[in-house]
Amino acid sequence: MKFLLLFSIILCFVPISIGTPVGYISPVDVSVSLMAVYSFGVLLSRRGVVNGRDLRILIISSLSYLIIIVCTIVGGNSVDFGALFKYFVFLCIIPFSLMIAKAQYIRNVGRMPIESVIAISGSFLSAFVVLQILRGQYASNGPEEYYIYIAGNIVHKNYIGALLVFSSLSSLWCALQNKKIKYIPMYLLQIMVTILIGNRSSFVVEIIFSFIILLRVRQNSRSIVIIICSVVFVFSAIFIIQLMGLFHAQTERLLSLNEVGNGQMSSASARLWLWSYAWDLIVQRPIFGYGFGNFLYIAPNWLNGREEPHNAILQILYAVGFTGAICIYGMIFWGLLPKRTNSYNARIFALMVMANIVNAMVGIIWIRGEGHLFWMLFFILAMGYFRKLDTSKNRTIGHLEEPNNWTPRKTAGA
């Protein structure tokens, strides 16, 4: 299980997918499914202990998924089976697998904690993006549209930026909390790549939450070095973008918010149109929504055919109405309550989850690897793997074993 989990986390940073009859399937979907198969085998063999709290969380997430299905059916529009499959992975398979796994299988593998795996994986993705840009393996019509070719897939900059939010914060945390200098260049590389591909929302989120991490970790000379290097790298990245002729276009997109309605919209100002359009439709069907994959904004310009409102709250409200949104966001809020994240080791996980939510306020949420990683980290937090397990409330499968020393039961002749 521990190797499958880490392998799944690594595959989250391979943002590719293959078309199938049930939608696009990514490599991490396969890996997470293997985790579920292994967990189901453990369950049938009646080995180990299931914590009662974890079981309740699985029930809540499964009920949320059932409500999503009900809202989709009641919506009466065409059914997006790809979205339903993704949410089945997110809300059923992932929490079930993590319920079976125990704390020592999730927190560490040898001396490699999960945040280190995320930091290193993001560094490899960043290096690969730079390599592809140098090789000319990208498509760009300026900063408005920027794609990287990865294994035959055209991957949008926003997908890459969303993943780098996780890895950059993990790198900074490892550099400060774990006091390992090697994570500093990883952090700076990821910040610089985020700027290079023109993903401003991810960059802003990275900077904001980086300062939160700096405030929460005891200040030392290492913090000062990171701050100085970050400033140098940011200005270096801006200089590179200026040489590429993209800097003016980047700033113009933000300054053009006052041009809404005059036909000179940028993607920043266009989001206001999308949000207004989505809200007008939401209030017409507020209870159950319209279902996934049914949002379409028609306009006589490059906005024609936009398939998402580019806002996390509106995206869920449009798809499953207030009924489904209350379940999904209520569960997320409940999982992020301070009592569930009061362990010091859990703080970076909580920060990554919240950073992804903030970043999704201006983007399409939970597509490809960033969605899997978000829900993995969320359920790890919600199930309290960073606190001491209460053995008095455990539900036994087979025979009672100490949760912190959870190993398969030996059979005769083993």
C-alpha positions as CSV (number, residue, x, y, z in Angstrom):
1,M,0.0,0.0,0.0
2,K,2.7,2.5,0.9
3,F,4.4,2.1,-2.4
4,L,1.1,2.3,-4.4
5,L,0.3,5.6,-2.5
6,L,3.6,7.2,-3.3
7,F,3.5,5.9,-6.8
8,S,0.0,7.5,-7.2
9,I,1.3,10.8,-5.8
10,I,4.1,10.8,-8.3
11,L,1.7,10.0,-11.2
12,C,-0.3,13.0,-10.2
13,F,2.5,15.1,-11.7
14,V,2.2,13.3,-15.0
15,P,-0.8,15.4,-16.4
16,I,-1.7,13.2,-19.3
17,S,-4.8,11.2,-20.1
18,I,-6.2,8.8,-22.7
19,G,-9.7,8.9,-24.1
20,T,-12.0,5.9,-23.3
21,P,-15.7,5.2,-23.6
22,V,-16.2,6.6,-20.0
23,G,-14.1,9.7,-20.5
24,Y,-10.5,10.5,-20.2
25,I,-8.5,8.2,-17.9
26,S,-5.1,9.3,-16.5
27,P,-2.3,7.1,-15.2
28,V,-3.1,8.1,-11.6
29,D,-6.6,6.8,-12.1
30,V,-5.1,3.3,-12.7
31,S,-2.8,3.5,-9.8
32,V,-5.5,4.6,-7.4
33,S,-7.7,1.8,-8.6
34,L,-4.9,-0.6,-7.8
35,M,-4.8,0.8,-4.3
36,A,-8.5,0.1,-4.0
37,V,-8.1,-3.5,-5.2
38,Y,-5.3,-4.1,-2.7
39,S,-7.4,-2.5,0.1
40,F,-10.4,-4.6,-0.8
41,G,-8.2,-7.7,-0.6
42,V,-7.1,-6.7,2.8
43,L,-10.7,-6.2,3.8
44,L,-11.7,-9.6,2.6
45,S,-8.8,-11.3,4.4
46,R,-10.0,-9.7,7.7
47,R,-6.6,-8.2,8.6
48,G,-6.1,-5.1,10.7
49,V,-8.2,-2.4,12.3
50,V,-10.6,0.1,10.8
51,N,-10.9,3.3,12.8
52,G,-14.5,4.3,13.5
53,R,-13.8,7.9,12.5
54,D,-12.4,6.9,9.2
55,L,-15.4,4.7,8.5
56,R,-17.7,7.7,9.2
57,I,-15.7,9.9,6.8
58,L,-16.0,7.2,4.0
59,I,-19.8,7.0,4.6
60,I,-20.1,10.8,4.4
61,S,-18.0,11.0,1.2
62,S,-20.0,8.1,-0.4
63,L,-23.3,9.8,0.4
64,S,-22.0,13.0,-1.1
65,Y,-21.2,11.1,-4.3
66,L,-24.7,9.5,-4.3
67,I,-26.2,13.0,-4.0
68,I,-24.1,14.1,-7.0
69,I,-25.6,11.3,-9.0
70,V,-29.2,12.2,-7.9
71,C,-28.6,15.9,-8.8
72,T,-27.2,14.8,-12.2
73,I,-30.3,12.6,-12.9
74,V,-32.8,15.2,-11.7
75,G,-31.0,17.8,-13.8
76,G,-32.4,16.1,-16.8
77,N,-29.6,17.1,-19.1
78,S,-27.0,14.8,-20.8
79,V,-24.8,12.9,-18.4
80,D,-21.1,13.4,-18.3
81,F,-19.9,9.9,-17.4
82,G,-16.3,11.1,-17.3
83,A,-17.0,13.6,-14.5
84,L,-19.0,11.0,-12.6
85,F,-16.1,8.5,-12.9
86,K,-13.7,11.1,-11.6
87,Y,-15.9,11.9,-8.6
88,F,-16.3,8.2,-7.9
89,V,-12.5,8.0,-7.7
90,F,-12.3,11.1,-5.6
91,L,-15.1,10.5,-3.1
92,C,-15.2,6.7,-2.9
93,I,-12.0,4.9,-4.1
94,I,-9.5,7.3,-2.5
95,P,-11.1,7.5,1.0
96,F,-11.7,3.7,1.0
97,S,-8.1,3.0,0.2
98,L,-6.9,5.4,2.9
99,M,-9.3,4.0,5.4
100,I,-7.6,0.6,5.1
101,A,-4.1,2.0,5.1
102,K,-2.7,3.0,8.5
103,A,-0.7,6.0,9.6
104,Q,2.8,4.5,9.2
105,Y,2.0,3.4,5.7
106,I,0.9,7.0,4.7
107,R,3.2,9.3,6.6
108,N,6.6,7.8,5.7
109,V,8.4,5.3,3.5
110,G,11.8,5.0,5.1
111,R,12.9,8.5,5.5
112,M,10.9,10.0,2.7
113,P,7.7,11.9,3.9
114,I,4.9,12.7,1.5
115,E,5.7,16.4,1.2
116,S,9.2,15.5,0.0
117,V,7.8,13.2,-2.7
118,I,5.5,16.0,-3.8
119,A,8.4,18.5,-3.9
120,I,10.7,16.2,-5.9
121,S,7.9,15.2,-8.3
122,G,7.1,18.9,-9.0
123,S,10.8,19.6,-9.6
124,F,10.9,16.9,-12.3
125,L,7.7,18.3,-13.9
126,S,9.3,21.8,-13.8
127,A,12.5,20.6,-15.4
128,F,10.6,18.8,-18.1
129,V,8.5,21.9,-18.9
130,V,11.7,23.9,-19.3
131,L,13.2,21.2,-21.5
132,Q,10.1,21.1,-23.7
133,I,10.1,24.9,-24.1
134,L,13.8,24.8,-25.0
135,R,13.0,22.1,-27.6
136,G,10.1,24.1,-29.0
137,Q,7.6,21.5,-27.8
138,Y,4.9,23.9,-26.8
139,A,2.1,25.9,-28.4
140,S,1.5,29.5,-27.7
141,N,-0.6,32.4,-29.0
142,G,1.0,34.6,-26.5
143,P,0.2,34.3,-22.7
144,E,-3.5,33.9,-23.4
145,E,-3.0,30.3,-24.5
146,Y,0.1,28.3,-23.5
147,Y,0.4,24.5,-23.9
148,I,3.2,22.0,-23.3
149,Y,3.4,18.8,-25.3
150,I,3.7,15.8,-22.9
151,A,3.6,12.3,-24.3
152,G,1.4,13.3,-27.1
153,N,-0.9,15.3,-24.9
154,I,-1.3,19.0,-25.1
155,V,-1.3,20.2,-21.5
156,H,-2.6,23.6,-20.6
157,K,-0.5,25.9,-18.4
158,N,-3.2,26.1,-15.8
159,Y,-3.0,22.3,-15.2
160,I,0.8,22.6,-14.7
161,G,0.5,25.7,-12.5
162,A,-2.1,24.0,-10.3
163,L,0.3,21.1,-9.7
164,L,3.2,23.4,-9.0
165,V,1.3,25.1,-6.3
166,F,1.4,21.8,-4.3
167,S,5.1,21.1,-5.0
168,S,6.4,24.7,-4.5
169,L,4.8,24.9,-1.0
170,S,6.1,21.4,-0.2
171,S,9.6,22.4,-1.3
172,L,9.5,25.5,0.9
173,W,8.2,23.6,3.9
174,C,10.9,20.9,3.5
175,A,13.6,23.6,3.2
176,L,12.5,25.4,6.4
177,Q,10.9,22.7,8.6
178,N,13.1,19.8,7.6
179,K,16.2,22.1,7.3
180,K,17.3,20.6,4.0
181,I,19.0,23.1,1.7
182,K,18.5,21.0,-1.4
183,Y,14.8,22.0,-1.5
184,I,15.6,25.7,-1.9
185,P,16.6,25.4,-5.6
186,M,13.5,23.1,-6.2
187,Y,11.2,25.8,-4.7
188,L,12.8,28.6,-6.8
189,L,12.7,26.5,-10.0
190,Q,9.0,25.8,-9.5
191,I,8.2,29.5,-8.8
192,M,10.2,30.5,-11.9
193,V,8.4,28.0,-14.2
194,T,5.0,29.2,-13.0
195,I,5.9,32.7,-14.1
196,L,7.5,31.4,-17.3
197,I,4.3,29.7,-18.5
198,G,2.3,32.7,-17.6
199,N,0.1,31.2,-14.9
200,R,-0.5,34.3,-12.8
201,S,-3.2,32.9,-10.5
202,S,-0.9,30.0,-9.4
203,F,2.0,32.4,-8.9
204,V,0.0,34.7,-6.7
205,V,-1.3,31.8,-4.6
206,E,2.3,30.4,-4.3
207,I,3.6,33.8,-3.1
208,I,0.8,34.3,-0.6
209,F,1.0,30.8,1.0
210,S,4.8,31.0,0.9
211,F,4.6,34.0,3.2
212,I,2.2,32.1,5.4
213,I,4.7,29.3,5.7
214,L,7.5,31.7,6.5
215,L,5.4,33.2,9.2
216,R,4.5,29.8,10.7
217,V,8.0,28.4,10.7
218,R,10.5,29.8,13.2
219,Q,12.7,32.4,11.4
220,N,16.3,31.7,10.9
221,S,19.1,32.5,8.4
222,R,17.7,29.9,6.0
223,S,14.4,31.9,5.8
224,I,16.3,35.1,5.0
225,V,18.3,33.3,2.2
226,I,15.1,31.9,0.7
227,I,13.4,35.3,0.7
228,I,16.5,36.9,-1.0
229,C,16.8,34.1,-3.5
230,S,13.1,34.3,-4.2
231,V,13.2,38.0,-5.0
232,V,16.2,37.5,-7.3
233,F,14.5,34.6,-9.1
234,V,11.2,36.5,-9.5
235,F,12.9,39.5,-11.1
236,S,15.0,37.1,-13.2
237,A,11.9,35.4,-14.5
238,I,10.2,38.7,-15.2
239,F,13.3,39.7,-17.2
240,I,13.2,36.5,-19.2
241,I,9.5,37.0,-19.9
242,Q,10.3,40.6,-21.0
243,L,12.9,39.3,-23.4
244,M,10.3,36.9,-24.8
245,G,7.9,39.8,-25.4
246,L,5.3,38.5,-23.1
247,F,5.5,40.8,-20.1
248,H,3.3,43.6,-21.5
249,A,0.6,41.1,-22.5
250,Q,0.7,39.6,-19.0
251,T,0.1,42.9,-17.2
252,E,-2.4,44.0,-19.8
253,R,-4.6,41.1,-19.1
254,L,-4.9,42.3,-15.5
255,L,-5.3,46.0,-16.3
256,S,-8.0,45.3,-18.9
257,L,-10.7,44.5,-16.3
258,N,-12.2,47.9,-17.0
259,E,-12.7,47.0,-20.6
260,V,-15.5,44.6,-20.0
261,G,-18.3,45.2,-22.5
262,N,-16.3,47.0,-25.2
263,G,-15.2,43.9,-27.1
264,Q,-11.5,44.1,-25.9
265,M,-11.7,41.5,-23.2
266,S,-8.8,39.5,-21.9
267,S,-9.1,36.2,-20.1
268,A,-9.1,38.0,-16.8
269,S,-12.0,40.3,-17.6
270,A,-13.8,37.5,-19.5
271,R,-14.1,35.6,-16.3
272,L,-16.5,38.3,-15.0
273,W,-18.7,37.6,-18.0
274,L,-18.5,33.8,-17.4
275,W,-19.3,34.2,-13.7
276,S,-22.2,36.5,-14.4
277,Y,-23.6,34.2,-17.0
278,A,-23.2,31.1,-14.7
279,W,-24.9,32.8,-11.8
280,D,-27.9,33.9,-14.0
281,L,-28.4,30.2,-14.9
282,I,-27.8,29.0,-11.3
283,V,-30.6,31.1,-9.9
284,Q,-33.0,29.6,-12.5
285,R,-32.3,26.0,-11.3
286,P,-30.7,26.5,-7.8
287,I,-31.6,23.2,-6.1
288,F,-30.2,20.4,-8.3
289,G,-28.3,22.2,-11.0
290,Y,-27.7,21.2,-14.6
291,G,-25.3,18.3,-14.4
292,F,-21.6,18.2,-15.3
293,G,-20.5,18.9,-18.8
294,N,-23.5,21.0,-19.7
295,F,-22.1,24.5,-19.3
296,L,-21.6,26.3,-22.5
297,Y,-21.1,30.0,-23.0
298,I,-21.8,31.3,-26.5
299,A,-20.2,34.6,-27.6
300,P,-19.1,36.0,-30.9
301,N,-15.4,36.1,-29.9
302,W,-12.7,33.7,-28.5
303,L,-15.0,33.0,-25.5
304,N,-17.2,31.0,-27.8
305,G,-17.7,27.5,-26.4
306,R,-16.3,28.0,-22.9
307,E,-17.3,24.8,-21.1
308,E,-16.7,25.9,-17.4
309,P,-17.4,29.1,-15.5
310,H,-13.8,29.1,-14.3
311,N,-14.7,29.4,-10.6
312,A,-14.8,26.5,-8.1
313,I,-17.9,27.6,-6.3
314,L,-19.9,28.4,-9.4
315,Q,-18.7,25.3,-11.2
316,I,-20.1,23.0,-8.4
317,L,-23.3,25.2,-8.0
318,Y,-24.0,25.0,-11.7
319,A,-23.4,21.2,-11.9
320,V,-25.2,20.0,-8.8
321,G,-27.0,23.0,-7.4
322,F,-27.0,24.1,-3.8
323,T,-27.9,20.5,-2.7
324,G,-24.7,19.0,-4.0
325,A,-22.6,22.0,-3.2
326,I,-23.6,22.0,0.4
327,C,-22.5,18.4,0.7
328,I,-19.2,18.8,-1.1
329,Y,-18.1,22.1,0.5
330,G,-19.5,21.2,3.8
331,M,-17.4,18.0,3.9
332,I,-14.3,20.0,2.9
333,F,-15.0,22.6,5.6
334,W,-15.5,19.9,8.2
335,G,-12.3,18.1,7.2
336,L,-10.3,21.4,7.6
337,L,-11.6,22.3,11.0
338,P,-8.7,23.3,13.3
339,K,-9.1,20.3,15.6
340,R,-8.3,18.1,12.6
341,T,-5.2,20.0,11.6
342,N,-3.8,21.0,14.9
343,S,-0.9,18.6,14.5
344,Y,2.3,20.5,13.4
345,N,3.0,17.8,10.7
346,A,-0.5,18.3,9.3
347,R,-0.1,22.1,8.6
348,I,1.6,21.8,5.3
349,F,-1.1,19.4,4.1
350,A,-3.8,21.8,5.2
351,L,-2.0,24.7,3.5
352,M,-1.7,22.8,0.2
353,V,-5.4,21.9,0.3
354,M,-6.4,25.5,1.0
355,A,-4.0,26.9,-1.6
356,N,-5.6,24.6,-4.3
357,I,-9.1,25.8,-3.3
358,V,-8.0,29.4,-3.6
359,N,-6.4,28.8,-6.9
360,A,-9.6,27.1,-8.2
361,M,-11.5,30.3,-7.6
362,V,-10.4,31.5,-11.0
363,G,-9.9,28.2,-12.8
364,I,-11.4,24.8,-13.7
365,I,-11.2,22.5,-10.7
366,W,-10.1,18.9,-10.1
367,I,-8.9,18.0,-13.6
368,R,-6.3,15.3,-14.1
369,G,-3.6,15.0,-11.4
370,E,-4.3,18.0,-9.2
371,G,-7.8,16.7,-8.3
372,H,-6.4,13.3,-7.2
373,L,-3.7,15.0,-5.1
374,F,-6.2,17.4,-3.6
375,W,-8.5,14.6,-2.4
376,M,-5.6,12.4,-1.2
377,L,-4.3,15.2,1.0
378,F,-7.8,16.1,2.2
379,F,-8.7,12.6,3.3
380,I,-5.4,12.1,5.0
381,L,-6.2,15.3,7.0
382,A,-9.8,14.4,7.6
383,M,-9.0,10.9,8.9
384,G,-6.5,12.4,11.3
385,Y,-3.4,10.4,10.4
386,F,-1.2,13.0,12.2
387,R,-2.8,12.4,15.6
388,K,-2.5,9.5,17.9
389,L,-5.2,6.9,17.1
390,D,-7.8,6.2,19.8
391,T,-7.8,2.4,20.1
392,S,-10.9,2.4,22.3
393,K,-13.0,3.5,19.4
394,N,-11.6,1.2,16.7
395,R,-13.8,-1.2,14.9
396,T,-12.0,-4.6,14.6
397,I,-11.8,-6.6,11.4
398,G,-10.9,-10.1,12.3
399,H,-8.8,-9.5,15.4
400,L,-7.6,-6.5,17.2
401,E,-4.1,-5.3,16.5
402,E,-2.3,-2.1,17.6
403,P,-3.1,0.5,14.9
404,N,0.4,2.0,15.1
405,N,1.9,-1.4,14.4
406,W,-0.5,-2.6,11.8
407,T,0.9,-5.5,9.9
408,P,-0.6,-8.4,8.0
409,R,-1.4,-11.4,10.1
410,K,1.1,-14.2,9.7
411,T,-0.3,-17.6,8.6
412,A,1.1,-21.0,9.3
413,G,4.2,-21.8,7.4
414,A,4.8,-18.1,6.6
